[in-house]
Amino acid sequence: MEAESLAERIDDYLKALKQLEKAVAQPKNEFIRNSVIQRFEFTHELAWKMLKLQLEAEGLIVRTPRETLQEALQAGLIEDGNLWSDMQKMRNLTSHTYHEQLAEDVYAFIVGQALHLFQLLAEKSRTWQTNG
């Protein structure tokens, strides 16, 4: 059951990442910027929940996104803990992106840094499917 849940979560994550990549690839305007931010929120949510399931499969129990990211870093599931921490902070700001400059800052972070982190995690998560 746990392996099926992890496989489903990985699949959901990879689909969400593909949608984020599609949005980022579009010429930027206000609509696309907002779409990118929304898809970032979905992808981030699926990322930490997927990591949580993988950690549980390895016998580590975590509860919060922050705790999950800390343990995932220690377990070698993610790299660059500072950047993941920055991404968590950006995710927490997304409910305030009605402020134009904040929306621009979050968009720039997603395109410049978060997307790459998500792509690295996608590569690792594919190995969990084949090794699990």
C-alpha positions in Angstrom: 0.0 0.0 0.0 2.8 2.4 1.0 4.7 1.7 -2.3 1.6 2.3 -4.3 0.9 5.6 -2.6 4.5 6.7 -3.2 4.3 5.7 -6.9 1.1 7.6 -7.3 2.6 10.7 -5.6 5.7 10.5 -7.8 3.5 10.3 -10.8 1.4 13.3 -9.6 4.6 15.3 -8.9 6.0 14.6 -12.4 2.7 15.7 -14.0 2.6 18.9 -12.0 6.2 19.6 -12.9 5.5 19.1 -16.6 2.6 21.6 -16.3 4.9 24.1 -14.5 7.5 23.7 -17.2 4.8 24.4 -19.9 3.8 27.5 -18.1 7.3 28.8 -17.7 8.0 28.2 -21.4 5.2 30.6 -22.4 6.0 34.3 -23.1 5.5 36.1 -19.9 2.5 38.3 -19.2 0.4 38.8 -16.1 -1.8 35.8 -16.8 1.2 33.5 -17.4 3.0 34.9 -14.4 0.0 34.1 -12.2 -0.3 30.6 -13.8 3.3 29.9 -13.1 2.9 30.9 -9.5 -0.2 28.7 -9.1 1.6 25.7 -10.7 4.5 26.3 -8.4 2.2 26.0 -5.4 0.9 22.7 -6.7 4.3 21.4 -7.5 5.8 22.4 -4.2 2.9 20.8 -2.3 3.4 17.5 -4.1 7.2 17.7 -3.8 7.2 17.8 0.0 4.5 15.2 0.3 6.3 12.9 -2.0 9.5 13.4 0.0 7.6 12.7 3.2 6.4 9.3 1.7 9.9 8.4 0.6 11.3 9.2 4.0 8.6 7.1 5.6 9.5 4.2 3.2 13.0 4.6 4.6 11.7 4.5 8.2 11.8 8.2 9.0 8.6 9.8 10.3 8.2 13.5 9.5 5.2 15.8 9.9 5.7 19.3 8.6 7.1 20.6 5.3 10.1 22.1 7.2 10.9 18.8 9.0 10.5 16.9 5.8 13.0 19.1 4.0 15.5 18.9 6.8 15.3 15.1 6.9 15.3 14.9 3.1 18.5 16.9 3.0 20.2 14.7 5.6 19.0 11.6 3.7 20.5 12.9 0.5 17.1 13.1 -1.3 17.6 16.8 -2.0 20.6 19.1 -2.3 21.1 22.7 -1.4 19.1 23.0 1.8 19.3 26.8 1.8 17.7 27.0 -1.6 14.9 24.6 -0.6 14.4 26.8 2.5 14.2 29.8 0.3 11.7 28.0 -1.9 9.6 27.2 1.2 9.6 30.9 2.1 8.5 31.8 -1.4 5.7 29.3 -1.2 4.5 30.9 2.0 4.5 34.3 0.3 2.4 33.1 -2.7 -0.9 33.9 -0.9 0.2 37.6 -1.0 1.1 37.8 -4.7 -1.7 40.3 -5.2 1.1 42.7 -4.5 2.6 43.3 -8.0 6.2 43.5 -7.0 6.0 40.4 -4.8 4.3 38.5 -7.7 7.2 39.5 -9.9 9.8 38.4 -7.3 8.1 35.0 -6.8 7.9 34.5 -10.6 11.6 35.4 -11.0 12.6 32.9 -8.2 10.5 30.1 -9.7 12.0 30.6 -13.2 15.5 31.3 -11.9 15.9 28.7 -9.2 12.9 26.7 -8.1 12.2 25.0 -11.5 15.8 23.6 -11.5 15.4 22.2 -8.0 12.1 20.6 -8.9 13.8 19.1 -12.0 16.6 17.6 -9.9 14.1 16.1 -7.5 12.2 14.6 -10.5 15.4 12.8 -11.6 15.9 11.4 -8.1 12.2 10.4 -7.7 12.3 8.4 -10.9 15.0 6.2 -9.3 12.7 5.6 -6.3 10.2 4.1 -8.7 12.7 1.7 -10.3 14.5 0.9 -7.0 11.4 0.6 -4.8 
